Amino acid sequence: MGNQILGVHDYMQLYESHILVDVRSPGEFEKGHIPSALSCPLFSNDERALIGTLYKQKGREKAMLEALNYYSLNVKKIIEQLIALHKKKPELRDQPVLVYCWRGGMRSGTVCWMLNLFGYKTIQLRGGYKSFRRLALQTFEQRFPFIILGGKTGSAKTEILTEMKQTGAQVINLEQLAHHRGSAFGSLGQERVPTQEYFENLLCIELLRMKLDAPVWLEDESQRIGAVTIPNSIWKQMRESDVIYLDIPVEERLKNILNDYGRFSSEALKDCTIRLQKRLGGLLTKQCTTYLTEGNYAEAFAILLHYYDKTYRESTAKRDPSKVHQLKTDTGNAQHNVNLIMNFLHEWKLQADSI
């Protein structure tokens, strides 16, 4: 038994197949943590604040003595959490427990020491969560072979990428990571929005999984998705990448919009529409909300689609035209359009290989 200390690159090779324990305070965890980590705080928010104040005002010894008042009870809770987890997943009982704190020092080291006494093998993250955050920022500076799937609102881009992923393509669903579908209506039906830091952590993990010798597919997005922002370096790469632009008839796109958003109440849809009033204009906002009140979702969505089409055209016009590859299709069916894209990519590759 014992404790091993690993650097962040080796540590991240193990984290998905082991129990990962974050011993920082709940507030630190809430702001951002390594995805899939369990929150097992050595100190509560209030306890950590008190210990920190004592450290600054009265020194290390006083702070450590105060910490001992909470240590045994909180470590007991951590061990109880692990015992309960191992009962559910006995196959992990003989695997080392991965542990980290902020800097990889006192808190994680102390917890690892106690877990070792209870017979657990542990692996501590050298440099702690801070080293993972450095890794994330470094990852965003790397070059990735992005291909962007573009198309106006209602083109079923997310469904297409989901189909492509099932066939083995490398896909990162930014909207899924952001818990937002990227428009004024994007929060409808979504889970709790992540913090900016946690969104970046999720994106880092996705990027680390990607092989650099094959395309990485992303949906064309604004830099801001709901409450979070795509890191500048990744956003810049996205804007410089080739775009496969699906040109789908407005009638087909309207069908997709009705399928996606027709299940929501008129009140929820009106609230979202009102947020667009400054850009949509008073008259169109009133017409749209009236249609929604009447249950005439098709007319309401047609107005909104016209607005979003204009916005998307303006965004696409800012791209390098030679990087935008338009594919015309007469259907909004995702599977049909996946086949269309794959055929185009095959021809594209043959052309590139012949040059």
N, C-alpha and C positions, 0 to 999 in steps of 0.2 A: 504494500500500500504506500501511498505518498502523493506528493504534489509535483507536478511538472509545470514549467513555465514555457509558453510558446509565443513567438512573434505573431503578428496579426495575419500574415499570409498563411502560415501553417495552421493557425487556429481556425481560420475560415474554411479550411478544407474539411474540418471535422464538425462544424457547428450544426449542420442539418441532421446528422445521424446520432447526435448526443443531446442529453439534457443540457440546456444553456441557462445559467442562472445569473441574473443581474442583481447585485446586492446594494446598489445605490438606493437613495430615498425614492419614494413614490413620485415626488415632483420631478426629480431628474429623469426617471423612467418615462413619465408622461410626456416630457418634452421631446425625447427621442431615445431609442434603444436599438440594439441589434435585433432585426426581425427574428421572431420565434422564441426570443428570450422570455423566461419567467421572471416576474418581479418578486424578489425575495429580499426585501430591504433589511439591512443590518440595523438601520435607524430610521424612524419615521421622519417626516418633514420637520416637525417641531423639535424632535430630539437632535437632528442634524444641525438645525439652526442654533440651538442652545449650545451644543458642543463647539460649533464654529465661533460663536461669540466669546465663549470662555477661552478658546485658544488665542484669540486676538487680544483679549483684555487681561488674561491671567496666565497665559502660557500653556505649553504642551502638557505638562504634568497634570494641571487642574482639569484640562479638557479630557485627558485620558481617564482620570479617576471618575469623572462624571459619566463617561461613556460606559464604564463598567456597570453602572446602575441599570443599563438597558441591555447590555450585551447578552447575558445568559438567556434571558427570556426571548429575545429576538432570534438568537441562533437556534433555540429550541423550536421556534415556529418554522424556521427554514428547514430543519431536519424533518419535522413533521410533514411539511409540504413534499419533501423528497420521498419519504416513506409512502405517503398516499399515492404519489405519482408512480412509484415503482410497483405498487400493487396493481395499478391499471396497466402498466407496461413492464412486466417482469423481465422481458428480454433485454431491457436497458440496465438492469441491476448491476451487472458486471462491467458496464461501460464507465469510463471516467466521467465525472460531472464537470462541465465547463463553467468557470466562474470568472466574472469580471466586475470591476468597480470603475471609478472615474479615471484614475491614473494607473491602475494595476498595482497599487501599493497596500496600504494598511488594511482597508476594509476587506478586499478580496483575499489577501494573505491570511488574515485572521479567520475568516470563514473557512478557507481551505484547510487550515491547521485543525480546526474543530471537526470538520467533516472527515479528515484523515483519522482522527481519534475514534470516530464512529464507524470506521471501516470502509469509507468511500475513497476511491481514487479520484483525484481532482487534476484539472488542467487550468492554470491561471493565464490570463491574457496579459502579456508584457505590454506595459503602456496603457492598459485598460481601454475603456470606451473611447478615450481621447485618440488612441492609435487607430481605432476603427474609423473615426471621423476623418482622420488624415487620409486613410486609405480611400474613403468615399470621394473626397475632394480630388485626390490624385487620379482616381478612376475617371472622373468627369473630364479630365484633361486629355485622356487617351483618344486616339482616333478609332472610330468604329465604322464598319461597312454598312451604313444605314441606307435603306430604301424607304421612301415615304409613300404611304398610300393616301392619295388625295381624292377629292370629290366633294361636291356640294352637300349641304345638310340633307340627310335622308338617303344617302348612297349606301347605307348599311356597311360602312367601313369596318366598324367593330366586329360585326358578324363575319365579314370576309376574313379578317385577320384571325378570328377564332377558328374558322375552318382551315385556314392555312397552317395554323399551329398544330392542329390535329393531324395534318399530313407530314409534320416534321420540320416545318419552317421555324426559324428563330424569330419570335415575336415578343415585343414588350408592349403591354397594354397600359399606356400612361393614364388613361381615364380610370381604369380599375385601381391603379395605385393611388390616384388622387381621390377616389370615391366621388367622382364628378364626371358628367358627360360633356363638359366643355362649352355649355351655352347658359343662357339665363335660366333654362329649364333643367340644367344638368344635375342639380342636387336632388331632384325628385326620385324617391325610391332608393336613395343611396344610404350607405352606412355612415357612421360618424367620420367626419373629415379628419385626415391625419394632420399633425403639425408639419410645418415646412421641413424641419429637421428629419422627422420620421419618413416623410415622402422621399427625401433625398436618400435615406438609408435603404428604403425599399428599392429605389431605382438603382442604387449601387449594387445591391445583391443581384438584381436582374442582369445588369451589365457584366458582372463577374461571371455569370453563367454562360455568356455568349462566346461562341468560337469566332475568331477574327478572320477565318478563311471562308466564311459563308455570310450571305446577307442577313442583316438584322432589320426586321420590319417594324416601323412605327406608323401610327396614324398621324396625318397632318393636324397639328394642333396650334392654337395660340400659345404664347409662352406661359401665360397664366391659365391654369385649369382650376376653376373654382377658387379656393382659398390658397392654393399652392402655386409655385412658380418653377418651371423647368430650369435647372441650372444653366447659366449663360453659355458655358462652353458646349454643352450638349445641344442647347437651342441653336447655337450658331452652326453646329454641324448639321442639324436637321434642315436648316434653311439653305445650306449649301449642297445638300444631297439630291440625288435623282428622285423625281416624283412620278409615280404611276398614277395618273389622274383619270378616274372613271367619270365619263360623261354619260349620265343616266337621265332619261326624260323626267320632267317635273312631275308628271302623273304617277310614275313609279315611285319617285321619292316621297310624294305625298302619302302613298299607301304605306310606305315604311314608317313615316312619322306617325300616322294614325295607329299603326300596330304598336309602336313604341310608347306613345304618350296618351293614346286614347283611353287607357285604363285609369288615368288620374282624374280626380274631381275637377269640376269647372272652377271651384274656388281656388284650388292649388294652382291651376293653370293661369287664372287671372292674376294671382299674386305675382307670378313669374313675369307675366306680360307687362304689368305695371312697372316693373323694374327697368324695362326697356323704353319707357315713355320718352325720355329725353332724346333717344336716338330714333325711335320709331315715329315720334310725332303724336300730338294730341289726338288728331282725327283718326289715324289708323289704330291707335291704342283703344280708343272708344269703340270703333267698329269691331275690333278683335274681341274685346271683353264682352260686347253685346252678343256676338256669335257664340261665345263660350257659355254665357248665361242661358242662351236658347238651346244649348246642346248641339249646335252646328259646328262641330270641331273641324270638319273639312274646310269650311270657309275661313275659320280662324287660323288654321295652320297654313292655309294658302297665303294669307297676308304675311305671316311670320316667315314663311319660306322665301318669299320675295325679298324680304329684308336681309335674311341671312345669305341669300345668293349674291346680293350686291356686296356684302361684307367680304365674302369668300373670294369673289372676283378681284377685289382690291388687294387682298392679301396675296393671291396667286400672281398678280401682275408685278409684284415686287421681286419675284424669283427670276433667276436666269432662265430665259425661255428654252434654251438648249437642254436644260435639265428636266423639263416638264414633258412627259410622254403621255399623250392623250389616247385613251382607249374608249371608243364609242360602244355603247351597249344599249339595247332596247328594253332591258329588264332590270329590276332591282333585286332579283334572286341572288342570294349570296353564293351558292354553290356554282351557279352558271358563271358568275363573274370571277370566282377563283380560277376556274378552268381557262377563262379568257386571259387572266393575268399570267398564268403558268405558260400558256402557249406563247404569249408575247415575250416572256423572259427567255424561253427556249430560243426563239428567233433572234432576240437581242444578243444572247450569248454566242450564237453561231456567227453573227455579224462581227462581234468583237474578236472572236477567235480567228476570223479570216483576215483581219487587218494586220 
